[in-house]
């Protein structure tokens, strides 16, 4: 189906997000069914208002639809959407055949829909609808069909008897077809019964997920090796396994009119600022897209400054990282179908930290942290500094070094700036090729790459050997930045700085650095200054920024936003008394 | 796009087009001057000769076998004659295909003829022009400065590097442009520059720093030989290390040497009853290097005796320098500055006739020399002659 531009104006269409309490596998028992009923009815009445008007207007064409859409001349987008809306707004009726017809019409041309019609032993005629592959067939056979057809309901024709008979705990009740369609779409099995005006929804989702592996982009030497997978339930489980507390809240929200991607906002009640959670909910609810395929798209919708090259939400594949940040009062977003969790608010310095920092001894981790910051500076300013000094400030170099560079640059046809840009762009291209290439040709690229950035380039007289060294150091240092999106941002801002250096020398570098610094100062992630705790200075947090203090000394949590601040992180009375005795 | 964004973008783009990288110059277009010499021609014009670095790129065969060493160290000397330094530089530029670059010039040599006339002119250029380094070394050459630059040194990269390294060793003076300017601005208006002497031997020439030249009112006044220059270094507190050798009359006529690794000196002026006095306080510590006398250096009294000997030798050396300075009447010892600092009132009164006072200044010495270690051998029995009965 095509999505014309004006489609947005016709919402709510097929993909209106289901209410949050009807999460696909919430495992809600039938005992709280009444509550669900009320809400569903309220929703139903609200949605029936517009659709009935449309029904009246398109009444004449309804016959054409029923006799088969293909026979009619190509329908307009509005007609197709209106028909879908109309079908979805229908309530579940007491007549089994009507319900089956509606389901068949909704899932027309869906080859994977299974409508299983059967008679309950000593009970009403029934029909079980589910999607092939999404639902677990063995579970359906053993837990639904076997009891219903072998045990039966002892002549009772109401749903309570059926509920008693079926041995699946995760059950919901659906009153209208919008709900029903959503549930079927998630892989639930829906049971219609003759004479019952609601459908029973059984959670028989067949979880097909890849196994939990170590995230390749964030490896550690010491520390847990679990990484998130594409299934949200597995991911939330991983979090729950680390935070065995009811205070760990996971607010669900569904994003995408067609994809209906389940997303949860995870936070710890009592630590996270409730206003922060509210703000996140508000920003998420403003997302109205047809499809959400990855958390990176959510990031673009909720971040404060979409034009900045710097990531304003931290992304990670590691549940231990998410746990640590939740304990600092931050909130995390986990989305179905994406192994990457988002953490908000994020600061520049938190993205300069590796999980490894907290698994190694604090002195070593501090040293590595400083090394990382030093090399980040080299990444940003290394090539620019080289260009500036060689084009404008030759007197700054020690004489011997200048003479050596002069010798090596003698035959180079390009100015230093062009040479630097050439090599840096080539390196970026090689890096990108290395990621995208199929594994089989990877070695070929590395061989060619070594030739391009190496002795062959020097021998060909295109670049000088000091330049190759500068590029190599820059390349290595850029990968010291633990966060990939921050690393890539830093790698790319060095090109404008290089241009500034080529135009204005060291003065240009200073100007560019100032512009970047001012930009970083103005950036905010959910109200938290991007450079905090460095600017504005939060002295209590410097011990987890400039150094990595050992756990018993990290007394307080960072203060992120608002007045809700659970300050004390640890209590050391016992620790101190034991050590002193 | 927002209007502000558009304006900013336009401004940025125009900045790129307008600027045109006006100061940018590639290394390939630089004539890197490693040293410069200034001479006076017969018709009183300035002859500027510069030593240029010739970057000869490694050929492809050489690059395969690692960095080549010999061929990269080429220098050439070019000269130009002009009315003043700037004029000579402009004329020099006419004869070069690359832009003259002073930024790496470490050594400036003044010819003796020019020095005798006045070094005002080259110093003015070197301090006013932004490119020459203030920390470049200044030398006075015995003959024409050009000869020093033309000398091809076998050890260092070029003769400029050789001279600079020699100066750093501080066997002679090590005077930078900044230091010379500072000294000239002091009360006595004197300066001392090291002299480069070219030694001719077996058809080979090898320059080395031999002695120093004293300047009074920007004009070369006197030549000091090496030993007097060493005495001068003591007075100026520029001695880093020194070896003092003295005969040992108490120990059978042998000689002993001490290597002083710590040395400092201080000038303490005093004016009493109209008599201008200067006390030279010297503090030195050293190790005994050699002892061919019969004195047993493991005994404390003998060490004291040795120390007395060394003190005498040192004092004699400094006294000689002071005598020469007082005789010539040029105060390059720094006395004037000390009197000015400690007795500003008296100094201001008798500033004008300092040239008469200076030769009459009474100099006394207060030398403290300690032989800290007497060496591993102590009393060297193996090398002693058998005692004749």
HADDOCK unambig.tbl for C-alpha pairs under 7 A between the chains (distance, minus, plus):
assign (segid A and resid 390 and name CA) (segid B and resid 26 and name CA) 6.66 0.50 0.50
assign (segid A and resid 390 and name CA) (segid B and resid 27 and name CA) 6.56 0.50 0.50
assign (segid A and resid 391 and name CA) (segid B and resid 24 and name CA) 5.17 0.50 0.50
assign (segid A and resid 391 and name CA) (segid B and resid 25 and name CA) 5.22 0.50 0.50
assign (segid A and resid 391 and name CA) (segid B and resid 26 and name CA) 5.18 0.50 0.50
assign (segid A and resid 392 and name CA) (segid B and resid 23 and name CA) 6.56 0.50 0.50
assign (segid A and resid 392 and name CA) (segid B and resid 24 and name CA) 5.29 0.50 0.50
assign (segid A and resid 392 and name CA) (segid B and resid 25 and name CA) 6.24 0.50 0.50
assign (segid A and resid 395 and name CA) (segid B and resid 103 and name CA) 4.55 0.50 0.50
assign (segid A and resid 395 and name CA) (segid B and resid 104 and name CA) 5.72 0.50 0.50
assign (segid A and resid 399 and name CA) (segid B and resid 104 and name CA) 5.99 0.50 0.50
assign (segid A and resid 406 and name CA) (segid B and resid 27 and name CA) 5.99 0.50 0.50
assign (segid A and resid 406 and name CA) (segid B and resid 28 and name CA) 6.72 0.50 0.50
assign (segid A and resid 406 and name CA) (segid B and resid 55 and name CA) 6.09 0.50 0.50
assign (segid A and resid 407 and name CA) (segid B and resid 55 and name CA) 4.57 0.50 0.50
assign (segid A and resid 407 and name CA) (segid B and resid 56 and name CA) 5.91 0.50 0.50
assign (segid A and resid 407 and name CA) (segid B and resid 57 and name CA) 5.08 0.50 0.50
assign (segid A and resid 408 and name CA) (segid B and resid 57 and name CA) 6.04 0.50 0.50
assign (segid A and resid 409 and name CA) (segid B and resid 28 and name CA) 6.77 0.50 0.50
assign (segid A and resid 410 and name CA) (segid B and resid 28 and name CA) 5.69 0.50 0.50
assign (segid A and resid 410 and name CA) (segid B and resid 55 and name CA) 6.65 0.50 0.50
assign (segid A and resid 410 and name CA) (segid B and resid 57 and name CA) 5.78 0.50 0.50
assign (segid A and resid 411 and name CA) (segid B and resid 57 and name CA) 6.75 0.50 0.50
assign (segid A and resid 415 and name CA) (segid B and resid 26 and name CA) 6.33 0.50 0.50
assign (segid A and resid 459 and name CA) (segid B and resid 60 and name CA) 6.57 0.50 0.50
assign (segid A and resid 503 and name CA) (segid B and resid 21 and name CA) 4.95 0.50 0.50
assign (segid A and resid 504 and name CA) (segid B and resid 21 and name CA) 6.67 0.50 0.50
